[in-house]
Amino acid sequence: MTARTVFLFGTWTLQPDREPDAEPVTYAMQCVVCGAESEPDEDAATAQSWTFRHAGRNPSHHTYRELITRPWRAWMR
């Protein structure tokens, strides 16, 4: 028995997955200073509120990054 490789060439399309069964887009914030993160949430304001609480408890933590998880789908035309 021999191994066989099949290559499929074509044009692929990639776009955000907006199908009814797609995973939700979620937002989280991460402190760049200590690496602490908020829980992911579908509401960006919830993640941003975490930032204010974290900064209040850690007055020297001024830098944050937003983490967005967005489902994508790919298919061949």
C-alpha positions as CSV (number, residue, x, y, z in Angstrom):
1,M,0.0,0.0,0.0
2,T,1.4,3.4,-0.9
3,A,0.5,6.8,0.6
4,R,-1.2,9.3,-1.7
5,T,-1.5,13.0,-1.4
6,V,-4.4,14.9,-3.0
7,F,-4.1,18.7,-3.5
8,L,-7.2,20.7,-4.1
9,F,-6.6,24.1,-5.7
10,G,-9.3,26.7,-5.8
11,T,-10.4,30.1,-4.5
12,W,-11.1,30.2,-0.8
13,T,-13.3,32.8,0.9
14,L,-13.0,33.8,4.5
15,Q,-15.5,35.9,6.4
16,P,-16.9,36.4,10.0
17,D,-19.3,33.6,10.8
18,R,-22.7,35.2,11.2
19,E,-24.7,31.9,10.8
20,P,-27.4,31.3,13.4
21,D,-25.3,28.5,15.0
22,A,-22.1,30.5,15.1
23,E,-20.3,31.0,18.4
24,P,-20.8,34.5,19.8
25,V,-18.3,37.3,19.6
26,T,-16.8,37.8,23.0
27,Y,-14.7,40.6,24.6
28,A,-12.2,40.5,27.4
29,M,-9.6,42.9,28.7
30,Q,-6.1,42.0,29.8
31,C,-3.8,44.0,32.1
32,V,-0.4,44.4,30.3
33,V,1.4,45.0,33.6
34,C,0.4,41.8,35.4
35,G,-1.4,39.7,32.8
36,A,-4.7,39.4,34.7
37,E,-7.7,39.1,32.4
38,S,-11.5,39.7,32.7
39,E,-13.8,36.8,31.9
40,P,-14.9,36.8,28.2
41,D,-18.4,38.3,27.8
42,E,-20.6,39.1,24.8
43,D,-21.0,42.7,26.1
44,A,-17.8,44.8,25.6
45,A,-18.9,47.1,28.4
46,T,-18.7,44.3,30.9
47,A,-15.1,43.6,30.0
48,Q,-14.3,47.3,30.1
49,S,-15.9,47.7,33.6
50,W,-13.4,45.0,34.8
51,T,-10.6,47.4,33.7
52,F,-11.8,50.1,36.1
53,R,-12.1,47.7,39.0
54,H,-8.7,46.3,38.3
55,A,-7.1,49.8,38.0
56,G,-8.8,50.8,41.2
57,R,-7.2,47.9,43.1
58,N,-3.9,48.4,41.3
59,P,-3.3,52.1,40.8
60,S,0.0,51.6,38.9
61,H,-1.6,49.4,36.2
62,H,-2.4,51.8,33.4
63,T,-2.1,49.7,30.2
64,Y,-4.6,47.2,29.0
65,R,-5.3,45.3,25.8
66,E,-8.7,44.3,24.4
67,L,-9.1,40.6,23.5
68,I,-11.8,40.0,20.9
69,T,-12.8,36.4,19.9
70,R,-14.7,36.4,16.7
71,P,-15.7,33.2,14.9
72,W,-14.7,33.0,11.2
73,R,-15.6,30.5,8.5
74,A,-13.8,29.5,5.3
75,W,-15.1,27.8,2.3
76,M,-14.1,27.1,-1.3
77,R,-16.1,28.8,-4.0
